Structure formats: structure tokens, C-alpha cells
């Protein structure tokens, strides 16, 4: 394998090294992005809205926006 590589022209050697480097970077980036997604799924936010009404013939129309400090 090394003899075959040494027999190549210098531009071909550069292209081969560049291709191998790009593939290696893509694999490493993919592994780290998968690891990052696992930890982000634990930080999902949940919101609870409780609404009560008393009386007769009441109509409730409302819009509620709850923002945490880190959501802004």
C-alpha cells in the first residue's frame, strides 16, 4: 500500500490526503453531534397551564406566554 502511494504524483498524494482528512473530520463531527444530542434531550422544557372558572355563563378567552430567563 505504501509503495502504491509513493508511486503517485504529488498532486494525487495531496488529493488523497485531503480526502482522507475530510472523511475523518466528518466522522469525528458526527460522533460528537450524536453525543451532544443525547445530553440535550434531558434538558427539554415542560409547561403546565391550569385554568379554573366559577360562575354561570362564563366565557374564557386567553393567551398565555411563559418565558423562562434562558428562553429570552
C-alpha positions as CSV (number, residue, x, y, z in Angstrom):
1,X,0.0,0.0,0.0
2,X,2.8,2.4,0.9
3,X,4.6,1.6,-2.4
4,X,1.5,2.4,-4.3
5,X,1.1,5.7,-2.5
6,X,4.7,6.7,-3.0
7,X,4.4,5.9,-6.8
8,X,1.7,8.6,-7.2
9,X,2.3,12.1,-8.3
10,X,2.5,14.8,-5.6
11,X,-0.9,16.3,-6.6
12,X,-2.6,12.9,-6.4
13,X,-1.0,12.4,-2.9
14,X,-2.3,15.8,-1.8
15,X,-5.8,14.9,-3.1
16,X,-5.7,11.5,-1.3
17,X,-4.6,13.1,2.0
18,X,-7.2,15.8,1.7
19,X,-10.0,13.2,1.0
20,X,-8.9,11.1,4.0
21,X,-8.8,14.2,6.2
22,X,-12.3,15.3,5.2
23,X,-13.7,11.8,5.8
24,X,-12.0,11.7,9.2
25,X,-13.3,15.1,10.2
26,X,-16.9,14.2,9.1
27,X,-16.8,11.0,11.2
28,X,-15.5,12.8,14.3
29,X,-18.1,15.6,13.9
30,X,-20.9,13.1,13.5
31,X,-19.8,11.2,16.7
32,X,-19.7,14.4,18.7
33,X,-23.1,15.6,17.4
34,X,-24.7,12.3,18.4
35,X,-23.2,12.6,21.9
36,X,-24.4,16.2,22.1
37,X,-28.0,15.3,21.2
38,X,-28.2,12.7,24.0
39,X,-27.4,15.3,26.6
40,X,-29.7,17.9,25.1
41,X,-32.7,15.6,25.3
42,X,-32.5,15.6,29.1
43,X,-33.0,19.4,29.1
44,X,-36.3,19.6,27.4
45,X,-38.8,22.0,29.0
46,X,-42.3,21.2,30.0
47,X,-45.1,23.7,30.6
48,X,-48.2,23.3,32.6
49,X,-51.3,25.5,32.3
50,X,-54.0,25.3,34.9
51,X,-57.2,27.3,34.3
52,X,-60.3,27.4,36.5
53,X,-63.6,29.3,36.3
54,X,-66.6,29.7,38.6
55,X,-70.0,31.1,37.9
56,X,-72.6,30.7,35.2
57,X,-72.4,31.5,31.5
58,X,-68.7,32.4,31.7
59,X,-66.6,32.7,28.5
60,X,-62.8,32.5,28.8
61,X,-60.5,33.7,26.1
62,X,-56.8,34.0,26.9
63,X,-53.3,33.8,25.6
64,X,-50.6,33.0,27.9
65,X,-46.9,33.3,27.1
66,X,-44.5,32.0,29.8
67,X,-40.8,32.7,29.2
68,X,-38.0,31.5,31.3
69,X,-35.0,33.7,31.7
70,X,-32.9,31.4,29.4
71,X,-35.6,31.4,26.7
72,X,-35.2,35.2,26.1
